[in-house]
Amino acid sequence: MRERNVALVSDLLGKYSDLRISYSLELDKQEFRLTDFALNLLKGLHGKEIVPALVNVLIEYLPGTPWESAKKSLESAHQSMVDIFGLTSEQA
């Protein structure tokens, strides 16, 4: 499924270069990080030189206090964007 998504997005961007792509991605609730599926999807996009315009992190009910859970999760997702796409912290 992930490979088909990346291929479809690549094809669409080839036809509509000004198209902006966004994703809503899930968290691994135990590890406060993006799921393996989400990380591999982002890596697949990077392989095609596609950087999403927006990544929405789906923060649900996570262990701990809501503030601390959200903070850990967003910091992890932010770092994943930096690592995968080679972005600066400000760009991510």
LOPA-293192 format. One line per field, with one value per residue (C-alpha): x negated, y negated, z negated; residue in one letter. Coordinates in Angstrom, 1 decimal. Example, Ala and Ser with C-alpha at 12.3 -4.5 7.8 and 13.67 -1.06 7.14 Angstrom:
REM residues 2
px <- -12.3 / -13.7
py <- 4.5 / 1.1
pz <- -7.8 / -7.1
code <- a / s
REM end
This chain:
REM residues 92
px <- 0.0 / -2.8 / -4.6 / -1.4 / -0.9 / -4.4 / -4.0 / -0.6 / -1.9 / -5.0 / -2.8 / -0.4 / -3.3 / -4.7 / -1.4 / -0.6 / -3.9 / -2.2 / -0.2 / -0.8 / -0.7 / 0.1 / 0.4 / 2.0 / -0.2 / 0.2 / -2.0 / -3.2 / -1.5 / -4.1 / -7.2 / -5.9 / -7.1 / -5.7 / -4.7 / -7.0 / -4.4 / -4.5 / -8.3 / -8.6 / -6.1 / -8.1 / -11.3 / -9.6 / -8.6 / -12.1 / -13.4 / -11.3 / -12.5 / -9.0 / -8.7 / -5.2 / -3.9 / -2.4 / -2.5 / 0.2 / -0.6 / 2.4 / 2.1 / 4.6 / 4.8 / 1.3 / -0.2 / -1.2 / 0.0 / 1.5 / -1.1 / -4.1 / -2.7 / -2.0 / -5.4 / -7.3 / -5.4 / -5.8 / -9.5 / -9.9 / -8.0 / -9.9 / -13.2 / -12.0 / -11.3 / -14.8 / -16.5 / -14.6 / -14.4 / -17.7 / -15.8 / -16.9 / -15.0 / -13.3 / -12.3 / -10.8
py <- 0.0 / -2.4 / -1.9 / -2.5 / -5.8 / -7.0 / -6.1 / -7.8 / -11.0 / -11.0 / -10.7 / -13.4 / -15.8 / -15.1 / -16.4 / -19.1 / -20.5 / -23.0 / -20.3 / -20.3 / -17.0 / -16.5 / -13.4 / -12.6 / -10.0 / -7.8 / -7.5 / -4.4 / -5.0 / -3.1 / -4.7 / -8.3 / -8.2 / -7.8 / -4.2 / -2.1 / -2.4 / -6.2 / -6.3 / -4.0 / -6.1 / -9.2 / -7.4 / -6.3 / -9.8 / -11.0 / -8.3 / -10.1 / -13.5 / -14.4 / -16.5 / -16.8 / -20.3 / -19.3 / -16.3 / -16.2 / -14.0 / -12.1 / -12.5 / -10.4 / -9.3 / -8.5 / -7.4 / -10.1 / -13.6 / -15.1 / -17.9 / -15.6 / -13.0 / -15.6 / -17.2 / -13.9 / -12.8 / -16.1 / -16.3 / -12.8 / -13.5 / -16.7 / -14.9 / -12.2 / -14.9 / -16.4 / -13.0 / -11.6 / -14.7 / -16.4 / -19.5 / -22.1 / -22.3 / -25.5 / -23.9 / -20.9
pz <- 0.0 / -0.9 / 2.4 / 4.4 / 2.4 / 3.2 / 6.9 / 7.1 / 5.4 / 7.6 / 10.7 / 9.6 / 8.8 / 12.3 / 13.8 / 11.3 / 10.0 / 7.7 / 5.9 / 2.1 / 0.4 / -3.3 / -5.5 / -8.9 / -10.5 / -13.5 / -16.6 / -18.3 / -21.6 / -23.6 / -22.2 / -21.5 / -17.9 / -14.4 / -13.6 / -11.4 / -8.6 / -8.9 / -9.0 / -6.0 / -4.0 / -4.7 / -3.7 / -0.5 / 0.3 / -0.3 / 2.1 / 4.8 / 3.6 / 2.4 / -0.8 / -2.1 / -2.7 / -6.0 / -8.3 / -10.9 / -13.9 / -15.2 / -19.0 / -20.8 / -24.4 / -25.3 / -28.6 / -31.0 / -31.3 / -28.1 / -27.9 / -28.3 / -25.9 / -23.2 / -23.7 / -23.5 / -20.4 / -18.5 / -19.3 / -18.0 / -14.8 / -14.3 / -14.6 / -12.2 / -9.6 / -10.1 / -9.9 / -6.9 / -4.7 / -5.8 / -6.8 / -9.3 / -12.5 / -11.3 / -8.0 / -9.7
code <- m / r / e / r / n / v / a / l / v / s / d / l / l / g / k / y / s / d / l / r / i / s / y / s / l / e / l / d / k / q / e / f / r / l / t / d / f / a / l / n / l / l / k / g / l / h / g / k / e / i / v / p / a / l / v / n / v / l / i / e / y / l / p / g / t / p / w / e / s / a / k / k / s / l / e / s / a / h / q / s / m / v / d / i / f / g / l / t / s / e / q / a
REM end
